[in-house]
């Protein structure tokens, strides 16, 4: 699947710092660096289900991992990344039925809109932008592999994963999310699981393959016609494109369980290895007192803001002012504040550059690398602007690390 255009990123003098972020599985802030067996780093970020794209919750998540990627590049690392698109899933099919739009057409339109939104926000595209529907044969083979290993079983022709039987050194139930059984059961019911389905060996066992239903898309596989379950999709795409273990598994905090828990379980069952060295999650974005979500209909869309004349840089700056792993609420005043800040930064940058302030570049690198500390970096730039004239290298650092390209004299544009 085609991704989007890569923004140009200045190369800064020297070498950047290794980023650190909170690992959900251990609760510890860890350096996100290559393992001794790997020369570079790798990240899998769970992507959209393509309907109602792109709301600010999406944007905040992809901006956080864009920041991580910029830090890795600044540190001179080779970065391999995957972002999937769940272009076959119950919510998409339900929306297609409700609107009378063929599911494939709905998905394609929303994916195109998502690409446009990511370009507006200057998000670095993944190495692989992978639609689930493109990897059905590989996913079907992985399901058959789990069944053959005795870790898959059928309930009315649907295939489930035997979570307890799959436990071992690389994964145990709750090891990635850190949740107890009662909390996992409650979240399973809320987030697409079916803990009460009769015939399952354990209430939390996740679906591997949904047998063919009338009116739904389906594909042939070694376990019969149907379509994949949610978690095996990402597990097999990650295994196929990145191998294991990867450096970081990323996404919103609502994916820690059940999605990332069971993606890790499937990888462990298929490879005997952990899915990732670190599980990094972003906070939830609320609007008008409720978590921003498609089901509630309280979405603030990037495309709507852009169509109203919002400078995408101001939107990016408003998101950078929030810490990636904190829950927060979007309000119009956040955008107004970001627009004022951007105007101040632009006015400062357009006054003409002088010298090279390498010391502030190092300060900025350290602030952003420390648990993806973009709010502290933004505040530091405010203080720097009040005290110092612009220098070319500082303007490049604001662009390279934060993705904000400021207005500069004509001979500095490009």
C-alpha positions in Angstrom: 0.0 0.0 0.0 1.3 3.4 -0.9 2.2 5.7 2.0 2.6 9.5 1.6 5.4 12.0 0.7 8.3 12.1 3.1 9.0 15.7 4.5 12.4 17.1 4.0 14.3 17.0 7.3 17.5 19.0 8.0 20.6 17.2 9.1 22.0 18.7 12.3 25.7 18.9 13.2 26.9 16.3 15.6 25.0 13.3 16.8 21.7 13.3 18.6 20.8 11.5 21.9 19.2 8.1 22.3 15.5 8.7 23.1 13.9 7.3 26.3 10.2 6.5 26.9 7.9 4.7 29.3 7.6 0.9 28.7 4.1 -0.1 29.6 5.1 -3.7 30.3 7.6 -2.8 33.1 6.5 0.7 34.1 10.1 1.9 33.6 11.4 4.7 31.4 13.8 2.9 29.1 16.3 3.9 26.4 14.9 3.0 23.0 18.1 1.8 21.3 19.2 -1.1 19.1 19.8 -4.4 20.7 23.2 -6.0 20.6 22.0 -8.3 17.8 20.6 -5.5 15.6 22.3 -2.5 13.9 19.2 -0.3 13.6 15.9 0.1 15.3 12.4 -0.9 14.4 8.9 0.2 15.3 5.4 -1.1 14.6 2.7 1.5 15.2 -0.9 0.3 15.0 -2.8 2.3 12.3 -6.3 3.3 11.6 -9.4 1.4 10.8 -10.3 3.5 7.8 -13.5 5.3 8.6 -13.8 8.8 10.2 -10.1 9.5 9.7 -8.2 11.4 10.9 -9.3 12.7 14.4 -6.9 14.4 16.8 -6.5 11.2 18.9 -5.0 9.6 15.8 -2.9 12.7 15.1 -1.5 12.9 18.6 -0.4 9.2 18.5 1.3 9.4 15.1 2.9 12.7 16.0 4.4 11.0 19.1 6.0 8.2 17.0 7.0 10.7 14.4 9.0 12.5 17.2 10.6 9.2 18.2 11.6 8.6 14.5 13.1 12.0 14.2 15.2 11.4 17.4 16.4 8.1 16.1 17.4 9.7 12.7 19.1 12.5 14.5 21.1 9.9 16.5 22.2 8.4 13.1 20.2 5.2 13.3 18.7 3.2 10.5 15.0 3.1 11.2 12.6 0.5 9.9 8.9 1.1 10.6 5.5 -0.4 9.8 2.1 1.1 10.2 -0.8 -1.1 9.4 -4.3 -0.2 8.1 -7.1 -2.4 9.5 -9.0 -2.3 6.2 -11.1 -5.4 7.0 -12.8 -5.2 10.4 -16.2 -5.2 12.0 -16.5 -1.4 12.6 -15.6 -0.7 9.0 -18.1 -3.2 7.7 -20.8 -1.9 10.0 -20.2 1.7 8.8 -20.3 0.5 5.2 -23.6 -1.2 5.7 -25.1 1.8 7.6 -24.1 4.2 4.8 -24.7 2.0 1.9 -21.1 2.5 0.6 -19.2 -0.6 -0.4 -16.6 -1.4 2.3 -13.7 -1.3 -0.1 -14.7 2.1 -1.4 -15.2 3.5 2.1 -11.8 2.2 3.1 -10.0 3.6 0.0 -11.5 7.0 0.5 -10.6 7.2 4.2 -7.0 6.0 3.5 -6.6 8.7 0.9 -7.8 11.3 3.4 -5.5 9.9 6.0 -2.5 10.2 3.7 -3.4 13.8 3.0 -3.7 14.6 6.7 -0.3 13.0 7.5 1.3 15.1 4.7 -0.3 18.3 6.1 1.2 17.5 9.6 4.6 16.6 8.1 4.5 13.1 9.7 7.4 10.9 8.4 5.8 8.0 6.5 6.5 4.4 7.6 8.9 2.2 5.7 5.9 -0.1 5.1 2.3 1.1 5.0 0.5 -2.2 5.2 -3.1 -3.0 4.6 -4.4 -6.1 6.3 -6.2 -7.2 3.1 -2.7 -7.3 1.4 -1.4 -9.9 3.9 -4.4 -12.4 4.1 -2.4 -15.4 2.8 0.4 -14.8 5.3 -2.1 -14.3 8.2 -4.0 -17.4 7.2 -0.8 -19.5 7.2 0.1 -18.2 10.6 -3.3 -19.2 11.9 -2.8 -22.7 10.5 0.6 -22.8 12.1 -0.9 -22.1 15.5 -3.6 -24.7 15.0 -1.0 -27.3 14.0 1.0 -26.4 17.2 -2.1 -27.1 19.3 -2.6 -23.5 20.2 -5.7 -22.9 18.0 -9.1 -24.6 18.4 -12.5 -24.2 16.9 -15.8 -22.9 18.2 -18.6 -23.3 15.6 -16.0 -23.1 12.8 -14.4 -19.9 14.2 -10.7 -20.4 15.3 -9.6 -19.2 18.7 -6.2 -18.9 20.3 -5.5 -21.0 23.5 -3.9 -18.3 25.6 -3.2 -20.4 28.7 -1.6 -23.2 26.6 0.6 -20.6 24.9 2.1 -19.2 28.1 5.9 -19.6 28.4 9.1 -17.7 28.9 8.4 -15.1 26.2 4.8 -14.3 27.2 2.3 -14.9 30.0 -1.2 -13.6 30.2 -1.0 -10.0 31.5 2.8 -9.7 31.0 2.6 -6.8 28.5 -0.4 -4.9 29.8 0.3 -5.5 33.5 -3.4 -6.1 34.2 -5.0 -8.7 36.5 -7.6 -11.2 35.2 -10.7 -9.2 36.3 -9.5 -6.0 34.6 -8.6 -7.9 31.4 -12.0 -9.6 31.3 -13.8 -6.2 31.7 -11.7 -4.6 29.0 -12.1 -7.6 26.7 -15.9 -7.1 26.7 -15.5 -3.4 26.0 -12.9 -3.6 23.3 -14.1 -6.2 20.8 -13.6 -9.4 22.7 -16.2 -12.0 23.5 -15.4 -13.4 27.0 -18.9 -14.8 27.5 -19.0 -16.9 24.3 -19.8 -20.6 25.1 -17.3 -23.2 24.0 -14.2 -21.1 24.6 -11.5 -22.7 26.7 -10.8 -19.5 28.5 -12.9 -16.3 28.5 -10.0 -14.2 27.3 -9.0 -16.4 24.4 -8.9 -14.2 21.3 -10.3 -14.9 17.9 -7.8 -16.0 15.3 -10.0 -16.6 12.3 -13.7 -15.7 11.8 -15.4 -18.3 9.6 -17.3 -17.0 6.5 -20.5 -15.1 7.2 -23.1 -14.2 4.6 -22.6 -10.7 3.2 -19.1 -10.3 4.7 -15.8 -10.3 2.7 -13.9 -13.6 3.1 -10.8 -15.4 1.8 -9.8 -19.0 1.5 -7.2 -20.3 3.9 -5.9 -23.6 5.3 -8.4 -23.3 8.1 -11.4 -22.6 5.8 -12.9 -19.5 4.2 -13.2 -16.4 6.4 -11.2 -13.4 7.6 -8.6 -12.8 10.3 -9.1 -11.9 13.9 -7.7 -8.5 15.0 -4.5 -9.4 16.9 -3.1 -12.0 14.5 -3.3 -9.4 11.7 -0.7 -7.1 13.4 1.4 -10.1 14.7 1.9 -11.6 11.3 2.4 -8.2 9.5 5.1 -7.4 12.1 6.7 -10.8 11.8 6.7 -10.7 8.0 8.0 -7.2 7.6 10.2 -6.6 10.7 11.0 -9.9 12.3 11.2 -10.2 16.1 11.8 -8.8 18.5 11.3 -5.3 17.4 12.5 -2.2 19.3 9.1 -0.7 20.0 5.5 -1.6 19.7 3.4 1.6 19.7 -0.1 2.9 19.7 -2.8 4.5 21.9 -3.1 3.3 25.5 -6.4 1.7 24.7 -4.5 -0.8 22.7 -2.4 -2.1 25.5 -5.1 -4.7 26.2 -6.3 -6.7 24.5 -4.6 -5.8 21.2 -0.9 -5.5 22.1 -1.2 -8.2 24.8 -2.4 -10.8 22.3 -0.3 -9.5 19.4 2.7 -10.3 21.8 1.1 -13.7 22.6 0.8 -14.6 19.0 4.4 -13.6 18.2 5.7 -15.6 21.2 3.7 -18.6 20.1 5.0 -18.3 16.5 8.6 -17.5 17.2 9.4 -18.2 20.8 10.5 -14.5 21.2 9.0 -11.4 22.7 7.3 -9.1 20.3 9.2 -5.9 21.4 11.8 -4.6 23.7 9.4 -1.8 24.8 5.7 -1.1 24.6 5.1 2.6 24.3 1.6 4.0 24.5 0.1 7.5 24.0 -2.6 9.0 26.2 -6.3 9.4 25.2 -7.6 12.7 23.8 -11.0 13.9 25.1 -13.4 16.5 23.7 -16.3 18.0 25.5 -15.7 15.8 28.6 -15.6 12.4 26.8 -12.8 10.4 25.2 -12.7 11.3 21.5 -14.0 8.3 19.6 -16.0 7.3 16.6 -18.6 5.5 18.6 -19.4 8.7 20.6 -19.3 10.9 17.5 -17.3 13.6 19.3 -14.5 13.7 16.7 -12.4 16.7 15.8 -10.9 16.0 12.4 -7.6 17.2 11.0 -9.2 17.7 7.6 -12.0 19.8 9.0 -9.6 22.1 10.8 -7.5 22.4 7.7 -10.5 23.2 5.6 -11.4 26.0 8.0 -8.0 27.7 7.4 -6.0 26.3 10.3 -2.3 26.3 9.7 -1.2 22.7 10.0 1.9 23.9 11.8 -0.3 25.4 14.5 -2.2 22.2 14.9 1.1 20.3 15.2 2.3 22.8 17.7 -0.8 22.4 19.8 -0.3 18.7 19.9 3.4 19.0 20.7 2.5 21.1 23.8 0.9 18.0 25.3 2.9 15.2 26.8 2.6 12.1 24.7 1.5 9.6 27.4 -0.8 11.9 29.4 -4.6 12.0 28.8 -5.8 15.5 27.9 -8.8 17.3 26.5 -8.9 19.3 23.3 -10.4 22.8 23.4 -10.4 25.6 20.9 -8.2 27.7 23.3 -5.4 25.2 22.8 -5.4 25.9 19.1 -5.7 29.7 19.7 -2.6 29.5 22.0 -0.7 27.5 19.4 -1.6 30.0 16.7 -0.3 32.9 18.8 2.9 30.9 19.6 3.5 30.1 16.0 3.1 33.8 15.0 5.7 34.7 17.6 8.1 32.0 16.4 7.6 33.0 12.8 8.2 36.7 13.5 11.4 35.8 15.4 12.6 33.6 12.6 11.9 36.0 9.8 14.1 38.7 11.4 17.2 37.3 9.9 19.6 34.6 11.1 22.9 35.2 12.9 25.6 32.8 14.1 25.3 29.2 15.2 23.9 28.5 18.6 25.0 24.9 19.0 24.5 24.9 22.8 20.8 25.5 22.4 20.6 22.7 19.8 22.1 20.3 22.4 19.5 21.6 25.0 16.7 21.0 22.6 17.9 17.5 21.8 18.2 16.6 25.5 14.7 17.8 26.3 13.0 16.0 23.4 15.0 12.8 24.0 14.0 12.6 27.7 10.7 10.7 27.6 9.7 12.5 24.3 9.5 15.7 26.3 8.1 18.0 23.6 6.2 20.3 26.0 9.4 21.1 27.8 11.1 21.7 24.4 8.3 24.0 23.3 8.7 26.0 26.5 12.4 26.2 26.1 12.0 27.6 22.6 9.7 30.3 23.9 12.4 31.3 26.4 15.1 31.2 23.8 13.2 33.4 21.5 12.7 36.0 24.2 16.5 36.1 24.8 18.4 35.3 21.6 18.3 36.1 17.9 17.6 33.2 15.5 20.4 31.1 14.2 20.3 28.8 11.2 21.1 25.7 13.2 18.4 26.4 15.8 15.8 26.9 13.0 17.0 23.6 11.5 16.7 21.9 14.9 13.2 23.1 15.5 12.4 21.6 12.0 14.3 18.4 12.4 13.2 17.5 16.0 9.8 19.1 16.2 8.7 19.2 12.6 7.9 22.9 12.7 9.3 24.8 9.7 9.3 28.5 10.5 9.1 31.5 8.2 12.7 32.5 7.3 14.4 34.9 4.9 14.0 34.0 1.3 17.6 32.7 1.0 16.8 30.1 3.7 13.6 28.7 2.2 13.6 25.6 0.0 
